[in-house]
């Protein structure tokens, strides 16, 4: 059986797939396709993901793209009963939180990060960053409420739902998002970030 291939540089959304692979103890190759060089928009990578984005995976000939789909697939395949819950209801909650992270959190975190840390100084829009942080307040309040009742999003144990949402919020630090009003969410994010697999995945970004 061919080794799993994860396409994308670690400083991209591929980070969340690499973190999951570390959590699952998977043997994989990280194929360094860099969006910053335009490599994702050219062949042969467009033959893997015609959208020109990372990550994508090749799992013994099965090609899959979209980071959340990748993580849900790998977690269910390799972590059923641990990182991926067995009950239908808890599975639905994993989908709920993963999709919520993409729809309610990601765009505003990225807007703040790019305008506070990534773009050249003369290209940054401070007002856009401030508005993005303001727009994050309601969803961060939802997250804070969820993890004030239990340690993790689905209950007492860390699951792929936590990983998926925490991987999005890993950008909150360079985005300089203030978590002071959300202490439970801040504690939860710290617990997720301190996991050995999360640390190992971050090391790949250096």
Secondary structure, DSSP 8 states (H G I E B T S, - for coil): ---EEEES-TTSTHHHHHHHHHHHT--EEEE---GGGTGGGSTTGGGT-TT--S-EEEETTEEEESHHHHHHHHHHHHHBTTTB-SSHHHHHHHHHHHHHIIIIIIHHHHHHHIIIIIS-GGG--HHHHHHHHHHHHHHHHHHHHHHHHSSSSSSSS--HHHHHHHHHHTTTTTTT---TT-HHHHHHHHHHHTSHHHHHHHHTT-
